[in-house]
Structures are given as C-alpha cells and as structure tokens.
Amino acid sequence: MTEASARGRPRRSVPTYVWTLLALVAGLAAGGLFPGPLAPVADATATLIAWVVAVVPLLILAALSPAIATLVRRGLAGRFAGAVVLWYVFTSTVAGLIAVVTSATIFRIPLATGDRGVWTEAAAMLRSLGEGGASWPLLAILAGVLLGAFGARHDPTYRVLRRIADSIERAGGKLAYVMLPLILAFGITLGVRFGASLGLSHYLTMAAYTGALVLVWWAFYTFVLVRRVGRRPVGPVLSRYYVPTAVFAAGTCSSLATLPVNLANAKRVGVRDEVADFVLPFGAVANLDASALAYVAYGPFVVSHVFGLELSWMMMLAAWPAVVLFTIAAPGLPAGMGTALWSATLFASMLGLEGQAQGEFIASWIALSGGIPDMLRTATNTTGDGYTAIIFDSRFDEFFARDRG
C-alpha cells in the first residue's frame, strides 16, 4: 500500500490488493490444474480454518472492548455523540435488512427448509444462536461491551485495552502481507473443489454481485441522504471528497489506513474539525454498513448458488442482527480475519456444518469475498463515514452546540 515517507513524500510500492488478487488467481489456477497433488493443501487449509474458528471469540473481544472503553471515556452519552452512534447503528441495521429482502428474493429462498414449518424453523434458528459455535461470537460481543464499559472507568484496565488496540492497528498492515500464503491456500481450495474455470466464475460473479449491492447503497447515501438530508450539492462532494477518498480506500482495503485521507478530504468540503474529528474516527471503528449489507447478502449466494445447500428466510432473519453486531466488532482486523470469518462461521454453524465441510465452506467464503469485493466494501464503508460527517455538519449543529455548552 502507498504510505508517506518520513519526510512526507510518497513512497511507491505495490498495493496490497494487487498481491491479494495475484495470490488468489494463482491458487485458483494451481488447484484447478492439479487437484490431485494439491488436495492435501486444501485439506490442511480446512483444518487450519477449524483452529482459527476456535479463537474467533478472542479476536472479537480484543477488537471491540478497547473501542467501547474509548467511546465511553469520550462521553458517549452526549447528545451529539449519541446521535452519531444511533445513526451508524440505524444505517447498518437498515443495510442488513435490505440485504435480507434483496438476496432472499434473488435466490428464491423459501420461508423454511425441507418439511419444517416456519415456527419450527424459527425455533431451530434461535437454538442455533444459543448453542454451539454460533453462540460464542455473540457472547464475545457481550463480554467486549461489558469489559469496555469497565475499562472506561478503571485506568489500569483501560491502559491495557489501549495497548491491545494499538497492537492490532500496528499489526493490521503487516498481517495483510503475512496472510498472502493463506489467501493462496484459499485459492487452491476453491480450485480443487470447483476447478479453475468454475472457481474463477464464482469469484467474478461475487465481485459483480458486490458491486451491484454497494452501488445501490452509494446511490441512496449520495442522492437521498447527502443531497436531501445533508443539503449539499452532489457535484462538489463527489469530485472533492468521494472520488479521492474511495480510490485510496479501495487501494488500502482498510478504513483505519484511510482515516487521515478521509479526515483531510471531508474538511476540504467544509466539514468542521469538531464534527469530522469525532464522526470519522468513530465510523472507522464501528461503521461497516456496506459490510453488513454485503455479508448478509453473501449468505444465499455462497450457501445456495455456490454450495447448493438449503437456506431459509428464517435463517436469514436470524443471521441479520448477528452480522450487524459482527460488523461493529470487526474494526482493526484485516478483512479475512474479521467479518468474513465471523459471518462464514455463523452460517456454517446454522447449517450444521462440521469438520472438513465446515473448513471448506469458510475457506471458500473468505476467498470469494476478498480482493475486488473487499475493495468495493471498504470504499463504500469509508466514504459512508465522510457522508455521515457531512450530514451531521449540516443538520445537527444544535447537538454539537449543546454538548459544548
């Protein structure tokens, strides 16, 4: 990824997403051309995923609790801060609901699977969220909220949480390159299972599917929320804020890495420091509305289209709030180790997949959602933060003024 040098001059390097795409395509080709010799690699990848799934709750706890502690210490109860928090929760929830309706309709998902009735299916989904692998990430989110609230009032605990958060942030960029062998292994898994041609077809279809999803969300944010609610002309916002921010975000695939650029570009279009300096950092941590939209919508695509398994409306409605919660816990972690992993684990648990089948399902989900889809989601998440700052700067001045008074 492109970073500033110590003297402030740009240093040229190959963007992370280029290496990611190359590793994924190389893995697809190798697995498709040599499925027999590389089958052990696919099996080992599935086994590794099973081990990683076991530590997912710890990853959630480590990412979420420092963010909660910092927000509480900043005065989360303030009118302006509270309005921002509610806005982000609302947009992510709405995005997830849109994904449920849209994807379930596109893939003709039935109300219930097999011969089970709707209420039987609903009860089964509630049980799946309360037991087994699906419950641990949810419990980790609850524990993260409680630990963060405690850390906000206990200085020694807060210092430990901040060190954890700083370590995660520092590791993020390096881990992106460290994960390249794992991305290669994911590609091999896809190639071995589906063949090079079909695996690439699935990936390109996923990229186009993601592009259509985020395009709808971007159009709604730009032409309805920014123009109508934020009372801003669209042209200058697109040219001076959206385009340069989205391009940088797509190149880095990281909301946190894009934060300095996002702040500068938002202020270029008139967002005041007081608004931008709270809304954008908080959004980089807690707002992944495009990811909520995408990962809920990926469920029917991966489950029904790629693997040919049964998925119901009841499963989608049960997964919707869980994925929204996962997007709150995801910041600070590379995409493959964040919401992609957690969402895939959730759906695999709800489907009752175990062992080798579970590993293959999760590895395929992560591989299909990386690279180009990750670029599209990150660009939309990041610019959504800036759009939110523009809207609040124009329409919610009274909240900020009361907070200061």
N, C-alpha and C positions, 0 to 999 in steps of 0.2 A: 504494500500500500504506500501511497505517497505521503511523506511526512516532511515537516520543515526541519532543516538542519539547525545546528546550534546557533548559526548566525542568521537564521531566518530565511535562508534561501532554500528553494525546493530541491529535494534530492530524488532523482529518478530511480525508480525500481519497478519491478513487475508487480501489478496489483495482485492481491491475494486471490480474488475471484478467478483470475486467469489460471493460476496454478490449480485452483479447485476444479475448474472445468476440465483442464487437461488431465488431471488425475482421474476424474470421473469417467471421461471418454476413454482414456487408456484402459481403465479397469473393465468397462463395458466391452471393449473390443477384445481384450485378452480373455475374459470369461466366456464370451460368446464363441470365440475361435477355438479355445482349448478348455471346454467344460470339464472333461475328464481329469486332466492333470491338475486343474485349479479347483476342483471340487473340495479338496481339503482346506483351501483358503476360505472358501465360502462357509464351510462348516465351522472353522475356527472363528470366523467373524461372528457367526450366530452365537457361539459360546461366549465370546467376549462381550457381546451385547447383553447377554443374560447377566453377566457380572456387573456391567455398568448400571443396568436397571436397579440392581440392589443398592447402589449408592445415590440414586436419583433423589430420595428424600433429603439426604445431607446436602446435596447441591442446592436444592430449593431453600433449605434453611439458611445456608451460608449466603445466598444471594438476597433473600428477602429481609431478614432480620436487621441488617445494617441500614437498609433503605427506610424501614419503618421507624427505627430509632432516630435517624436524622430528621425525618419529617415531623415527628413528634417534638423534637427539640427546637425545630424552627417555628413551632406554633401552628400545628395542623388545624387547630380549632378556629383560627382566624377566618373571617368572612370571605376574604379573597382566596386564601389557600383552600378553604373548604369548598368554594365554588369550583376551583380548578380540579380538585380531586373528584368531585361529583361529576364534572364534565367528562373526565377521562374514563371513569367507571361507566358512565352512561354510553359514551361512544363505543367502547369495547363491547359492551353488552348488546347494543343495537347491531354492531357489525357481526357478532356471533349469531344473532337471531336471523339476520339477513342470510347468512351462510347456511343455516339450518334449512330455511324455506327454499332457497335457490337450489342448493345442491341436492336436497331430497327430491325436489321436483324434476331436476335434470336427469337424475339417475333412477327415477321412478321407485323410490324407496317405499316399501309397504309400511302400514301402521305397526304391524307386529310380524315377527319372523315365524315361519312354519305354521303350525296349527294353534299356536298360543293366541289368546285374546289380548286386547290392548291392556287391560288391567293386570293380567298375568305378566305380560311383558314389562309393564311399568314397575311392578313389584320386583321382578328379577333384576332390573337395572338398578333399583335402589339398593338391593342386596349386593350387587357387584361393586357399587361405590362404597359400601360399608365394610367390605371384607376383601381379603386377598391383596394383590398388587395394586389395585386401583385406589385403595384407601390410604396407603402410606403417603403418596404425594399430597393428598388433601390434608392429612394430619400434619405433614411438614409445613404446609402453608399456615395452618392454625398456630403451630408452635413458633413459626417465624414471626407472626404478628405479636404473640404474647412476649417472646424474647425481646423483640424490638421495642415494645412498649416499656418493658422493664429496663432495658439498656438505656433508654432515653432519660431515665431518672436515676440511674446508677452509673456514675462516671467511670469506674474501672471496667464495668461490662461494656460501656459504650466505646471505650478506647480499644478494647479487644475487637468489637464488631467493626469499628472503622478500619483496623488493621486488616481484618478479613476482606472487607470491601476493596481496600486499596490493592491487596494481593490479587484479588480476582480481576480487577481492572488492568493491572500490570501484566497479568498472565494472558489476558484476552488476545492481544495481538500476536504474541509468541505462539500461543496454542493453535492459532489459525494455521500456522505453518506446520506445527507438530502433528496436526490432525490430517495432513495430506496423505500419509500412508494409510490412515483409516478410511479416508474418502476413496482411495484407490481400492481398498478392500471392499467397500460398499459397492463400487462399480463392478468389481469382479463377481460379487454376489448376485447383482442384477443380471450380469451377462450369463452366468452359469444357470440361473433359474429361468430366464426368459429368452436367452440368445441375444447376440449383439444387436440385431436389427429390431426385434421387438422391444428390447430394453431401451434402446435409443428412442424408439417411437413413443414409449411410455413417458420418457423424460421430456421430450419436446412437447407432448400433449400436456404434461403437467405445467411446463413453462407457459404455454399459451393459455391454459386454464387459469393460472395465477395472474397472468397479465390482464385477462378479462375481469377477474374479480377486483383487482386493485384499481383498474380503470374506472369502474363504476363507483367505487368508494372515493377516488380522487375527484371525479366529476361532481359528486354530491357535496364534498367538502368545499371545492373551489367555487362552484356556481350557485350553490344554495347557502352554505354557511358563511364563507368569506364574503361573498358579494351581498347577500341579503342581511345576514345577522351581523357580520363584521363591518358592513357598509364601506367596503373597499373596492376600488376599480380592479378588475381581474388582470388587465394587461400588465401594469407595472409589477404587481405581485408575482406573476408568472415569470417575467423577464429578469427581475432584480432579486427575487427570493427563490422561487420554486426551482427553476432550471439549474442554477449553480449548486444549490443545496442537494437536490435529488441526484445529480450526477456524482457529486462527491460521496454521498451516502451509498449509492449503488456500487461505487468503486471500493469502498472500505467494508461494506456489509456490516457496519457497526454504528448504532445510534450514538454510542459514547464517543467513538473516534470522530464522529461528525459534529459533535457538540460545539467546539469552538467556531467552526464554519457556520453552523446553524445560528448561533448567537449573533455573529457579525452580520449575516445576511438579513436576519429578522430586524435588527436595528437599522439596517440600511433602508428598509421600507417604513420606518417610523415607529417601530415598537419601542416604548420607553425601557430604560435599563431596569427599572424596578419590576416591570412585568416580565420582560424576557429572562432576567436572571433567576426568576423562580419557576416560571412555566416551562421553560425549555429543559433545564436540568432534571426537574421532576418528571417531565414527559419522557426523557431519555431513559429514566429508570423504570417508570411504571406504565407508560402508554405504548402498547403494541396492538392498537386496534386493527391494523391491517393483518397482523399475525393471527389475531382472534378470528377475523374473517376467513383467512386462508386455511388455518389448521382445522377449523370446524368443517369447512367445505372439502378439505382433503379426505375426510373420513369416507364418504361414499365413493370418491374417486379411487382410493387405494383399496378399500375393502371390496367394493363391488366390481369396479372396472378392471383393476389390476389382478386381484387375487380371486375374484369370482365367489366371494363369500356373501352371506346374507347380513344385511344391516337394516334396522327399522327406524321409524320416526321416534319411537320411544328411546332407542339407543342414542339418537342424535340429540334429543331434548335433554337426556341425562348428561351427555358429554359437553353440551354447550356451556353451562356455568363453570364446569371444571376447567375447560380450556381457557375461558376468560380469566379464571384465577391463575392458571399457569402462566399466562402472558404477563401478569403482574409480578410473578416470581422470577421470570426469565432473565431480566437485565443483568449485564456483566458477564454473561457466558456466551461463547460462540454458538451460532445457531444450531449446529449439530448436537451440542450438548445442552441445549436449552429446551425451548418449547417443542421442537421437532421430536426430541427424545421422549419428553413427558407426554405429549399428545399420542404418539405412537404406542407408548406403554399403556396409556389409558384405554385406547381402542383395543389393543391386544388382550388386555385383561377382561374387558367387557365381552369380547368374542370368545373368551375361554381358551385362548391360545397358550401353549406352554412349550418349554424346551426348545427344540430345533425350529419348530414352526413359529414360535414367538420371536426368536432371534432373526429369522429370515424376514418376517413381517416388519420388524422395527428397522433393520438394516435397509430394506428396500424403501421404507417411508422416508428415512433420513436422506438416502441418496437422491430420491426423486425430488425432495424439497430443497436441496442445496443448489449452489451455483446461481443460475439465472433466476429461479423463483426467489431465492434469498435476496438477491439484488433488488428485485421488484418490491418485496415486502419491506425491506429496510428503507428504501427511498420513500415509500408511502408512509411508513411509521414516522420517520424523521420529519418529513415536511408536514405531517399532521400535527406535530408538536408546534412547529412555527405558525401554522394556520391557527392553532388554538391561541397562541400568544397574540396574533393579530386580532382575533375576535374579542379576546378579553381586553385588549388595549382600547378597542373602540367602544365596547358596550358595557364594560364592568368597572369603569373608573370609580364609581361610588364605593365599591367593595374595597378597593385598594386605599382610597382616601380614609375610610372608616378604620381600616386596620392601622394606618399611621396615626390617626387621631386618638 
